[in-house]
Amino acid sequence: MKHARWLPPLLAVWLSVSPAAVGQTVCDSTLKPAKNPLAYGPRQDRCEGVYAVAVAGTPLYIASLTSRFEDYDPATDPTLHLSWAAPTVEPLFILVRAIQPDMYYRMDTQRPATAVGYDWPTGILSALRLRRLDLGALAWTRRKAGAGYLRIHVPLSITRSKSQASTNGYSLVVYPARDLQEVYLTLGPADSLGRPKSDQLVKRQEPQQQFFYPAERPIRLTLPRLDPPGLYYLQVSAKLANGSPAGAEDLLIDTSVR
């Protein structure tokens, strides 16, 4: 975790992904499945279910980045359609998890580079009564950069059908594990190595001015439409309720998905 003051990050190291990290197994072996029929484990083309205990984490983390996330009723919508703008060069990893206290739910799947969508059965969501506001969703792939790879996030669209619509912006959800005094966003174009172009930043440590952010309550923010399409750098940083830095989370976002 970095100091809340903006500093150019070592993205080539911090966000790099080794070739071995992109494998065929999508289950997270660090999670202990719960002892019930809905336990986290392999289910056809994904891993899904509830696990036993929360994993120790940081004061805040980025839980969701979506271009569209429709409300749904898992009791009447048997499938949700997950889509992204275009095929990726490498496989795409998708993570959906509960963002509410004491609900340890997660879904992981890996989609091939040629894919642009995934039909996700809602049976477990229905059994757990999980709705849109209970979930955060992230998708990422990797891209060659110098001697290593960068982890590139792709905004997801989650809809009840396969209909597509253009976006005017992106929904970002940050999850705080502790009470926060303020949250800051830094956003702008990135170069081919994932470094922010400091002279072209759209936001630079911009406070979100919600004044108080209680622990374990998702912070819902809106990012503007990112034009022209391409690679962008996002940093979310914060101050704890006592005024000390809570650190920062960084993402590289590709709005063109080439």
WOLINTA-V541888 format. One record per backbone hydrogen bond with DSSP energy under -0.5 kcal/mol. NH is the residue of the N-H (numbers start at 0). CO is the residue of the C=O. E is the energy in kcal/mol with one decimal. If there is no record, write none. Layout:
NH_CO_E, NH_CO_E
This chain:
10_8_-1.5, 12_9_-1.4, 13_9_-3.1, 14_10_-2.2, 15_12_-0.8, 16_148_-0.8, 20_17_-1.6, 21_18_-1.3, 22_20_-1.1, 28_26_-0.8, 30_27_-1.4, 32_30_-0.7, 33_49_-2.0, 35_33_-1.6, 38_35_-1.9, 39_49_-2.5, 40_47_-1.3, 42_45_-3.4, 45_42_-1.0, 46_107_-2.9, 47_40_-2.2, 48_105_-1.7, 49_37_-2.5, 50_103_-2.6, 51_31_-4.0, 60_174_-1.7, 62_60_-0.6, 62_172_-2.6, 63_172_-1.5, 64_136_-2.6, 65_170_-2.2, 66_155_-2.6, 67_155_-1.4, 69_157_-2.8, 75_72_-1.8, 76_72_-2.6, 77_75_-0.7, 79_119_-2.5, 80_158_-3.2, 81_79_-0.6, 81_117_-3.2, 82_156_-2.4, 83_115_-1.4, 87_112_-0.9, 91_110_-2.6, 92_139_-3.2, 93_108_-2.9, 94_137_-2.8, 95_106_-2.6, 96_135_-2.2, 97_104_-1.8, 98_133_-2.9, 102_99_-1.3, 103_101_-0.5, 104_102_-1.1, 105_48_-2.1, 106_95_-3.0, 107_46_-3.0, 108_93_-1.9, 110_91_-3.2, 114_111_-1.8, 117_81_-2.6, 119_79_-3.3, 119_117_-0.7, 120_118_-0.6, 121_77_-2.3, 125_121_-2.7, 126_122_-2.1, 127_123_-2.2, 128_124_-0.8, 128_125_-0.6, 129_124_-2.4, 130_128_-0.5, 133_130_-1.6, 134_131_-1.8, 135_96_-2.4, 137_94_-2.7, 139_92_-2.3, 140_151_-2.7, 142_149_-1.8, 144_147_-2.8, 147_144_-1.9, 149_142_-3.0, 150_14_-1.9, 151_140_-2.3, 151_149_-0.7, 152_150_-0.5, 152_251_-3.6, 153_138_-2.5, 155_64_-1.5, 156_82_-2.5, 157_67_-2.8, 158_80_-2.5, 158_156_-0.5, 169_222_-2.3, 170_65_-3.1, 171_169_-0.5, 171_220_-2.8, 172_63_-2.1, 173_218_-2.6, 174_60_-3.0, 175_173_-0.6, 176_58_-3.0, 177_58_-1.1, 179_212_-2.6, 180_238_-2.8, 181_238_-1.1, 183_236_-3.2, 184_205_-1.9, 185_234_-2.3, 186_202_-2.1, 187_232_-1.8, 188_199_-0.5, 189_230_-2.2, 190_194_-2.5, 193_190_-2.1, 196_188_-2.8, 197_195_-1.2, 199_196_-2.6, 200_197_-0.7, 201_186_-2.5, 202_186_-2.1, 205_184_-2.9, 206_204_-0.6, 207_182_-2.2, 211_209_-1.8, 212_179_-2.2, 215_175_-3.6, 216_213_-1.2, 218_173_-3.4, 219_217_-0.6, 220_171_-3.3, 220_218_-0.6, 222_169_-3.1, 224_167_-1.0, 226_224_-0.9, 231_252_-3.0, 232_187_-3.5, 233_250_-2.8, 234_185_-2.7, 235_248_-3.0, 236_183_-2.2, 236_234_-0.5, 237_246_-1.4, 238_181_-2.3, 239_243_-3.5, 240_178_-1.7, 242_239_-2.3, 245_237_-2.6, 246_237_-0.5, 248_235_-2.7, 250_233_-2.7, 252_231_-3.1, 253_152_-2.6, 254_229_-2.6, 254_252_-0.6
